Amino acid sequence: MTTEPPLRSRRTVLRTTALAGLGAAAAHSATGQGRAAAAEPGTAATGSAATGGYLVGRGLADATGEVAEVGLMGYGRFDQQAAGLHTRLRARAFAVVDRAGGDRVMLIVADSPMIFESVHQAVLQRLADHYGDLYTERNVLITATHTHAGPGGHSHHFLYNTTTFGFHRQTFEAVTDGLVEAARRAHEDLAPADLVLTHGELKDASVNRSRTAFDRNPDDIKRHFPDAIDPHTTVLRVERDGRPVGAVNWFATHGTSMSGDNRLVSADNKGYAAYHWEREVERVDYLAGGSPAFVSAFAQTNAGDMSPNLDLRPPTTPEDFARTRACGLKQYEAAARQLGQPGRRLTGGVDSRLVYVDLSDVTVRPEFTGDGRSHTTSTPCIGASMAAGSMEDGPAFPGFQEGENPFWDLVSDSLVYTVSPELREAQAPKDVFVPIGELNRIYPWVQERVPVQLVRIGGLHLIGIPGEVTIAAGLRLRRTVAAITGAALDDVLVAGYANSYFHYVTTPEEYDAQQYEGGSTLFGRWQLPALQQTVAELAEAMRDGRQPPPGPKAPDLSGRQLALQPGVVLDAPPPFRRFGDVLTEPRETYRTGERAEAVFAGAHPGNDLHRGGTYLEIQRRVGEEWRTVADDGDWSTAFRWERDGLAASRVTVSWDVPPGVPAGHYRVRYHGDAKGLTGGVTPFTGTSRTFTVH
């Protein structure tokens, strides 16, 4: 056991042989570890061709929260408490400035379950502290990849903090800091660039998990999606000197490749796609300083009813690791293939609009309702089918089912809808499980005032919706904007999971089926028409060059948070051991494909999240030096934590030896931090014996 700090220097990177699709990307992508640094943000780097109509900056940062004793967000399971880390969660940011007019937008894509208003507000405030009114709620679009294996507890609305036993400030700060850091790095990276837009199709990475509801839609929607999936995959690539240095992909599939039985923090399939492109193809070193050679974000669109589980069965663990990788690889390959397309070089300015809407009280005009009459949304209600969860991806609470729930139907008809005919008009035929809008009167459970956004980059339009939009609902939103702006339908995308979170959006026809998605459409049958009306107003304002009224902003709830889970009190090593001692050594020899493991006398990982660093290193001896070849951000490693009695911890570090690893001598290092009786935290490092790979 030693106490030196973890290695932080640039490391030698192992390139695995699992590079399916590399040929397409390698021929067109940037090489090397970096580019000439910009003299200052917004100016051309020395020797670069200042021909692009935009300044574009890329940023990449660690946004991983707690990895132990915090509920994982997404499946709504109290038993799914984190017990380690498989892949770190990262934030990827792209700043785009119109060189002619000076307008700008910032797109941030986070490996996160959701973007809550709490994080949205904090990120905007911290950006304002740095840049004044340069980046605001109007021109910053923050979206989540919707992994179901990220830590929760960072919302200011209690429903989303129930499985985490309240608010977790440590995770909230890690997520917020990561997003802000990525945005600041993107701003500092601004340089002349071209933006190229391409489209393709990907048909074997999603399936409609709510076909019963989808089939209720009219023929125009079913003709548009003949397979009941949205195969549209779009890439916006960033080119400098004719070389791609970044890309944003949009494709609709849920972040549910990892099982509800999994206990390791993971970026799921979209996180793997980004990791594969950056780390395994472009050799990006996440622990090195400076601008990365390539930044790739895999963003969500209208993924509300799109499942990655093609057999329509919830995944199991550990089989889910292979599923996650396979689905991510498909998304990467579909995106990388588009690098070979000439695409369309974007021209024209950038623009943005945002309004807040109180979805609990929107009167929707007849042109959006579909029946020629006005209708009104209502206060939010949770349906019984929402409590059931998605049976295809991961059931939630027993005793509930998708579709009909006779007991709750009786309760709704005889009590809820009898007391409130207005609720019936907005919410029926939902079997109301919890009229959660009533609970909002006592304490904030779910958000009612939500942001809706429209961002334009050249000819690309992004509709920022703070929830999970089905493909049919997304099509109606896209058609609404395209008709007003004159944009091609393929160039109008829903940016789901954006800026806040209000659960699902279905078409009224899908809503009537009351599958999981319909039961989770909180504001009732007319929620989508209300959003269509809102995005139409945004599109008209953008077309006409005016700013719409901002609407009723969401309140700051930071002073009303409940934290019910105590923090780390004390760490103690096992009897007759010291922190960092190796309890189980690796075997003497391993072959590729085998798993090397070492078990250490550890400490609670919540004492230091190692954001921007690592809990572990796999090192190879080269001459007289030890060089790090993998860390806790690599797919090949895993960090598992478990309690050993009251205050002791056992930490297992594993490494799946990848194909193509050079033969030689290796070792495992673990970096921990122990809390003492006085509350102070002391770092330590444990090192395994040397083992051989051949």
N, C-alpha and C positions, 0 to 999 in steps of 0.2 A: 504494500500500500504506500502511495506517495501523495504528496499534497500540492504538486505543481499544477498550474492551471491547464485547461484543455488546450490542445494545439489549435492555433487560429491562422496559421500561414497557408498560402496557396498549396493545395495538395495535388498529388498525382492522381488522376482520375482513371478508374477502371472503365473501360468501354466493353460492355457485354456484347455477345453475338446476337442477342435477341433484337435485331434491328429490322424487323419486317417493314417494308415500305421505305427503307433508307435510300434506295436508288433514286427514287423520284425527288426526294428532298435534297440529297447530297449534290445533285447536279445543279441546283439552283440556289442553295442556301449559303449563308456566310460561313467563312472558316476563321479559325483563330479564336483567341480568348477575348478580344475586345476591338474597339475602333479608336480612331484618333479622338481625343477628348475635345468637346466643344469649348471654345474660348470662354463663352458665357452662355447661359440659356438664351435661346432665340437667335444665335448667330451660327454661321456655318463653320464646321470643323475645317482645319487647314487641309487643303487639297481636295475637299469634297465638291462635287458639282452642285451648285446652288440653283438647280433647275426645277425642283419640286415646287408645287404651288402651296405647300404646307410646311410648317415646322412640326415635327413629330418627336415626342420623347417617350421612352419606355422605362418603366420602373418595376422592380421585383423585390419583394420583402417577405419575411417570415411573419405569419399571422396566426401561429399556433397558440392556443390557450392551454389550460390545464390538461394533463394526460392521465390523472389518477383521481379517483373518488369525486368525479363530476359526471352528471348524467349526459349521455350522448344524445344529440338533438335530432329528431326526425320521426322516429317510430313511436314516440309517446310512451315508452316503457320505463317504469321506475327501476326495473332490475338491470337496465343496460347502463351500468356505471363503468366509466373508463378505467382501464387497468394497464395502460401502456400506450405505445406509439408505434405505428407502422410507417406512415409517411407524414411529413410535416405539411401543414396547411399554409398556402402562400397567397399573397395578394399580388396581382399583376395590373399595372396601370399604364394607360396610354394617353398622353396629352397631345391634342391636335390644335394647332393655331393656323388660321387663315392668314397667309402672309400679306395678302392684299388689304383686307379689312381689319385685321387684328383680333377678330372674334376667336374664341377658343372654347373647347370642351375637354373634359377629363372623363375617361372611361376607366373604372376600376372593377376588375373581376376577382372575386375572393373565393378561395376554397372554404366555403362556409355553409352551414345548413340554410340560413336565411340572413338577410340584412334587416335588422330591426331599426325602428326609428331612433332608439337610444344610440346606436352606433352611427347612424346617419347624422344625427345632430352633433355628436362629438367630433366626427371627422370634419364636418363643415366648420365647426368652431375653431378647430386647431389649424385648418387650412387658412381660415381668416386671420388667425394670429400671426401666421407666417407671411401671407400674401395680400392681406387686406381684402378688397372686393374682386380680386382676380379670379378666384374660384368660389362659386356660390352654389346654393341649392338649385339654381336654374341650369347651370352648365356642368355640374358634376353628376354623373350617372354611376351608381354603385350597384353591382349585381352579385348574386351568390350562385355558385355552381350547384348548391343544394345537396351536398354530401349528407348522408344520414349517419356519418361516423365522426362528426365534429362535436366538440364540447359545447354545451348549452349554458344557460345562466346569464347571458349578456343582454337580455331584453329588459325593458322597463314595464312590460305587461305581464301580469302574473301567470296567465295560462301557460306561457312558454317557459316559465321558471319552476313549474310544479315538479317535474322529474329531476330537477337539479336542487330541489329543496331551497329555492330562493335565488337571489342575485349573487353572482360570482364576480366580484370586482376584478380579480386577477385575470380571468378570461376576458372580461370586457376591455380591460386596458390592453391586453396583448392583441386582441383583434383590432381595436381602434388604432393602436400604435403601428401595427403592421400595414393597415390601409393607408394611413397618413404617410408612413415612410415610403411606400410604393409610389404614392402620388408625388411626393417631393422629389424622389429620384427621377420620375418621369419629367417633371418640370426642369430639373437640372440637365436632363439628357436632350432637351429640345434642339433639333438641328434640321436643316432642309431635307425633305423626303418626298417621295411619291407614295400615294396610296392607291392600291390596285384591288378592285373588287371582283371576285369570282364566285360562281355558284356550281354546285354539284348535287349528287344524290347519294344517300346511304340508306339502304333498305334492310339491313340485317343487324341493326343495333337498337331497335325499338319495336314494341308491339303495343297495341291498344289494350290496356288493362280494364277498360270500361266499355266494351263493345256494345253491351246492352243499351247504354245511354247514347253512345255515338250514333247508333242506327236509328234513333229517333229524329235525327237532324234531317232537314229537307234535302232533296236530291242534288241541289247545286253544291252543297258541301260534300256529300258523299261522292259525287263525280270528281270533285277536286282532290279528294283523298280516297282513291279506289281501294286501297289496302288498309284503310282506317289508321294510317300512320302519316306523319309528316316527314318525308325523306329529305327535305331541303337542308343542305349543308352549305353554309356561306363562309367565305374567308375574306377578310380585309387584311391585306399584307402591306407591310411597311418596307419600302426599298430605299436604300442609300447607295449612291454610285452604282445603281443597277443591281444591287444584291439585296435579297431579303434579310432584314435584321429583326423582324417581328411579325406576328400574325395574331389576329383574333378570329376564332371560329365560332359560329353559332349553329347549334344543332339541338333538337329536342329529344332528350331522354332523361329519365329520372336518375338521381344519385342514389340508387338502391341496389347496386350490385353487391355491396357489403351487407351482410345479414344483420338482422336485429339481435342475433346472438353473439355477434362480434363485440369485443371489448377494447379493441385497439383504435386509437384515433387514426383516421385514414381520409385522404382526399377523394376516395372513390374513383369512378371511371374517368371523369373529366380531369381530375387531378393527375391520374396516371397518364392520360394523353398529353397533358402539358409537360409533365416530368419527362416522359419519353422523348419528346421533341427537344426539350432544352438540355437534358442531362445526358441521355444516351445517344442522341444524334448530334447535337451541337456541342456537347462536352462542356456545358455550363457548370461552373463550380459555385454552388450556392454559398459557400463559406468564404469565397474570395471577394476582395474589394473591387471597386470599379464597375463600369457598365458591362453587363453580360453581352456575349456575342449575339444572343437571340433571346427574345421573350415571346412566349406563346401562351395565349389565354384561350380556354375552351369554355365559352359562355352558354348559358341556357337561353332558350326561346320559350315557346308555348309547350312545355313538357308536362302539363297537368295530368294527362291521361296516358303518357308515354312511359312504358316500363322497359328497362334493359333486360328483364328476365323473360326471354323469348318463350320459355315453357309455361309462363304464367303461374309459376310456383315460387313462393318465397325462397330465397337462397339459404343455404346452410353454411356453417363455418366448420372447417377451414376451406371448403371448396369455393367459397366466395372470393378468395384471393385470386384464383385463376380466372373466375368470371369477370372480376373487376379489370384485370389486366387485358383480357380479351376484348371487352367492350371499349376500353380506352384506346387500345391499339387500332380498332376499326375506325374510331373517330379521328385518330391521328392520320391514318393512311388515307382516309377520304379527304382530309384537309391538305396533306402533303401532295397528293395527286394534283391538286389545283395549282400548285406552284408551276406546273408545266403549261398552264393555260395563259394566254396573253392577258385575258381579263379586260377590265375597263379601268383606265386610269382616271381617278376621280378628279373633277374640276369643280369650281364653284366654292362658295363659302361654307362656313360652319354656323350652326344656329341652334338655339335651344329655347324651350318653354317649359314651365312647370307651374302647376296649380295644386293646392290642397282642396280636397273634396270631403265633405262630411257625408259618408256613404250611408249613414243611418237616416238620412232625410233628403233624398234627391227626387225631385219630380221629373220624370222622364217624358219627353215630348213624343207624340204619336209616331213621328217618322223613325224612331229608334226601337219602339216596342214590338213591332211586327203585327199588332192586331188593330192598329188604327186608333188606339185610345191612349190617353196618358195614364201612367202608373207611378207609384211612389215606392221607394225602398223603405226598409224599416231598420229598427235597432237590430244588432246581430243576434242570431240564434244558432246554436250548435244542434245539428241533426243527429238522430240515433245512429245513422249510418256513418257519420264521422267518427263516433266512438268505436265503431267496428274496425276502423282502419281499412287499408287496402288489402284484401285477401290475397291478391296476386304478388304483392311486394312485402307485406308484413302486417299481420293482424295486430290490433291494439288491445282492446278490452274484451274479455269473454262476456257472453250474454247479449251481444249486439251482432247484427248482420247488415250487410249492404242490401238496399231495397226496403222491403216491408219489415217493420218492427211493430207487431200488433199492439203490444202493451203501450208503447210510446205514441202510437197512432191514437189510441183511446185517450191517453192523457192530453194530447194536443187538441183533439176534437171536443172533448168534454170539459176541458179546463182552459188551456192556454188560448185557443182560438175563440172560445166563448167569452172570456174576459176581454180579449182584444180583437175585435173584428178587423182592425187595421193591420194587425200582425198576420191574420189569416190571408188578407188580400195580397200581402207581400211575400209571405213565407210558405203558404200551402203549395204543394202537398207534403212539405217537410214534416216528419215526425220529430217534434222539438224535444230534445233531451235536456238542454240547458238554455233558457232565455238569457244569454250571457250579457246582453245589453243592460238588463236589470242589475246584474252584479257590478257593472261598470259604474253605477251610481254610488256604490259603496267604496270600491277600490278598482283601479285600472286593470282589467283582465285582458281585453283585446283592444286594438286600435280602431277607432271610428273615423278620425280625420286623417286621410291618407294622401300621399303625394302621387300625382300622375304626371308623366314627363314625356316630352317629345324632343329628340335630338336629331339633328341633321348634320351629316358629314359629306359634303358634296351631294351626290344623289342618294346616299344611304340614309334611311330614316329608321330610328330606333324608338319604339314606344315603350317607355318605362312603366311597367305595371308591378305594383308591390304584392304579387301573389303568384299562384300557380294556375296558369291559363291552359285550358284544353285546346287541342289543335283547331277545333271548330270555332271556339270563342276567339282564338287568336286570328283565324282567317277573317272573321267579321271585323275585328279591330283593324287589321291590316287593310282590308278593302275600304274601310271608312277613311283612313288616312290617305291611301293611294288615290281615291276618287277626288279628294280635295286638293292634294298637292300636285297631282299629275304624275307621280312617281310610278315606275313599274312595280307590280305587286311583289316580285321577287326581291326588290330593293327596299321593301318595308318589312321590318322584323319586329316581333314582340321581344322586348328585353324583360323577361320575367324575373321574379324574385328581386325586384329593384327598389332600393331606397328605404323600404319598410316591408311589413308583412301583414296580410289580412286573410291568409288561407287561399281558397280556390275561386276560380271564375269558370262557370259553365254557361252554355247557351240555355235559354229558357226550356228548350225541348229536352236537353240533357238533364236539366235540373229536375224535371218531372219524374225521371227514373229513380231519383234519390239513391244513386250509388254513392260510394265514398265521396267522390268529388262534389256531387250535388249537395250532400249533407254538410259538406265543408264550405259551401258558398254561403257565407254568413249573413249577407244582407238581403238574401232572398232571390226570388225568381227574376227580378228586374235589375240585378246587379250588373250583368254584362251590358244591357242597353244603357244604363247610367254611365258606364265607362265609355261606351261608344259615343255618347253625347259629349262627354268630357274631352275625349281625344279629337273629336270633330272640331270643338272650339279651339283646342290647341293648334290643330292643323290650319284652321282658318286664320288664327292670329299670326302664325308663322308665315303663311302665304301673303298676308296683308302687311307684314312688317310692324305689328303692334304687340304690346305685352298685355296679356289678359290679367284681370284682377287676381291677386295671389290666393284668395280663398282663406278659409279658417285653418290656420296652421295648427299642427299638433302641439300640445303642451309639452313643456319640459318636466318630466317625471323623475328626474334623477334624485330628488330629495325624498322620494316616497318608497324607497326600495327595502324589501325584506330579505335579509340574509340569514337563513335558518340553519345552515350547515357550518359547524365550527371549523376553524382552520387547523393547521398542524400545530400540535402542542409541544411535542418533544420527540426527537429521534434517539434511538439507542441501538447499538449493535447487539447481535446475539451474544450470549454468555461466552466469555473467553475469546472474543473476536474484536477486531477493530473495523471501523468503516473502510470499505474498499477491499477487505480480505476476500479472496476467492474461495467460495464454498464448494464449488464443483468446477474443476478444470476442464478445458476442451480435451478431446482425444489427441493422441500424438499425430495422427495423419488423417487427411480428408481428401476426397476426390471431388471434382466438379459435380454439382448436382446434390451433394450432401449438405447437411446442416451442421455448422459448427456452433457450439453453445458454451457459454460460461455463466456461472451463477455467482453473484457477489453479495456480500453483506452491505446493503444499501441504505438509503434514506428516502424520505418522501420526495418525489419529484416536484411537488408543489412549492418547495422551498425556493426554487429557482427554475423558471420555465426554459431557460437556455434559449430564449428567442434570439434568432440570428446565430445560434451556436449549435451544439449537439450534446446529447447525453452519452454518446458512444462513438468509438472509432474502431475501425478494422484497419490494422496497419501491416505493411509488408516491409521486411528488412531489405534495404538496398545498400550494399557495402556496409558502412558503419552507421547508417541512418535508418530510422523508421519513418516510412512515408504512409500517410493515410490514404486508403483507397476506397473507403466507404464510411458513411456516417449515418445518423438516425433519419436523415432525409432520403436515404436510398431505398429503393424497392427491395433490395436483397437483405436488408437488416430489419430486426424487430427488437423493441425494448419493452419488456414485460415487468410489471411491478406487482407485488403482493405483500400483504401484511404478514409478519411472522410474530404472533403474539400481539401485545398492546402497542409497543413503540418501535419494534424492529421491522425491517423491510428486507425482502429478498428481491433482487433484481436479476432477471435473466436476459442476457444479450445473445441474440442469435444472428447468424449470417448464413444465408443460403449461397454456397459457393457458386458463382455464375460460370457459365461456359466461357472458355477463352481466358480464364484467369492464369497469369503466369505461375509456373511452379516456383516454390520458394518457401520461405519461413514467414509466418504470420503471427499476430497476437491480437487480443481483444482488450480494449481499454474502456472503462466506465467512469464517467464524471458525475459525481453526486454532490449534494449539499446537505449537511446535517444541522438541525436546529437543536441548540443546547438548552439547558435549564433557564438561562437568563434571556432566552429569545434570540440570541445571536446565531447566525448561520455561517458555518465553516465549510468551504469547498474541500473536496478530497478526490483522489483518483485511484482506481484499482486497475491492476494490469494482470492479465492471465499469463500463463506460461506460453512459450513459443510452440506452435504446431506447424506441421508441414502440409502443404497442398501439392499434390502431384497427379 
